[in-house]
Amino acid sequence: MLKCTQYFLFTRERPDRAAIKEEWIVSAITDPLSREKQSDGRIRCWTWVEEVQRYLRVILLEDEQTVHNAFFDRGFGK
């Protein structure tokens, strides 16, 4: 079970986010293609999801464990 914020649980109800599998989120966290720290201390992690042919961006809180957001990132790699 992932640690996550209330915001993440709320946005997960959206149709475009409900299809994001937990295993994809875990992959972005544990084996990211890219990882960077934002100015607010949060961490961005990306992974390629072969199943849907899209990049997934996961935003973690400063503790590097709590998922705050996860969405398909159309701009990554461009």
GIBEL-V347967 format. One record per residue. PSI is psi in whole degrees, -180 to 180 (999 if undefined). BURIAL is 1 if it has 16 or more other ideal C-beta (glycine too) atoms within 10 Angstrom, else 0. D_LAST is the distance of its C-alpha to the last C-alpha in Angstrom with 2 decimals. Layout:
BEGIN
psi=PSI burial=BURIAL d_last=D_LAST
psi=PSI burial=BURIAL d_last=D_LAST
END
This chain:
BEGIN
psi=130 burial=0 d_last=32.40
psi=143 burial=0 d_last=29.52
psi=134 burial=0 d_last=30.36
psi=161 burial=1 d_last=28.69
psi=164 burial=0 d_last=29.16
psi=-36 burial=0 d_last=30.89
psi=-45 burial=0 d_last=27.77
psi=-46 burial=1 d_last=25.94
psi=-38 burial=0 d_last=28.99
psi=-48 burial=0 d_last=29.05
psi=-23 burial=1 d_last=25.44
psi=-18 burial=0 d_last=25.86
psi=-18 burial=0 d_last=28.31
psi=143 burial=0 d_last=25.72
psi=-37 burial=0 d_last=25.30
psi=-18 burial=0 d_last=21.50
psi=-23 burial=0 d_last=21.96
psi=-26 burial=0 d_last=25.24
psi=-9 burial=0 d_last=23.71
psi=119 burial=1 d_last=21.84
psi=146 burial=0 d_last=24.10
psi=-37 burial=0 d_last=25.44
psi=-32 burial=0 d_last=24.87
psi=-40 burial=1 d_last=21.06
psi=-45 burial=1 d_last=21.36
psi=-40 burial=0 d_last=23.65
psi=-42 burial=1 d_last=21.32
psi=-35 burial=1 d_last=18.53
psi=-45 burial=1 d_last=21.32
psi=-27 burial=0 d_last=23.18
psi=64 burial=0 d_last=20.66
psi=149 burial=1 d_last=17.17
psi=-36 burial=0 d_last=14.21
psi=151 burial=0 d_last=13.51
psi=133 burial=0 d_last=15.91
psi=150 burial=0 d_last=16.35
psi=132 burial=0 d_last=19.22
psi=166 burial=0 d_last=19.02
psi=-24 burial=0 d_last=21.62
psi=4 burial=0 d_last=23.77
psi=-13 burial=0 d_last=24.09
psi=160 burial=1 d_last=22.16
psi=132 burial=1 d_last=19.84
psi=133 burial=1 d_last=16.37
psi=138 burial=1 d_last=15.98
psi=148 burial=1 d_last=13.44
psi=156 burial=1 d_last=14.55
psi=128 burial=1 d_last=13.79
psi=101 burial=1 d_last=16.49
psi=-39 burial=0 d_last=17.65
psi=-34 burial=0 d_last=20.18
psi=0 burial=0 d_last=17.89
psi=47 burial=0 d_last=14.80
psi=158 burial=1 d_last=12.58
psi=139 burial=1 d_last=11.30
psi=129 burial=1 d_last=14.02
psi=132 burial=1 d_last=14.11
psi=132 burial=1 d_last=17.68
psi=124 burial=1 d_last=19.21
psi=151 burial=1 d_last=22.44
psi=176 burial=1 d_last=25.24
psi=-24 burial=0 d_last=26.50
psi=-6 burial=0 d_last=28.72
psi=18 burial=0 d_last=25.70
psi=-30 burial=0 d_last=27.36
psi=122 burial=0 d_last=27.39
psi=125 burial=1 d_last=24.60
psi=-31 burial=1 d_last=23.96
psi=153 burial=1 d_last=21.07
psi=129 burial=1 d_last=19.00
psi=159 burial=1 d_last=16.59
psi=129 burial=1 d_last=13.89
psi=104 burial=0 d_last=10.52
psi=-21 burial=0 d_last=8.58
psi=-9 burial=0 d_last=5.84
psi=135 burial=1 d_last=5.60
psi=5 burial=0 d_last=3.77
psi=999 burial=0 d_last=0.00
END
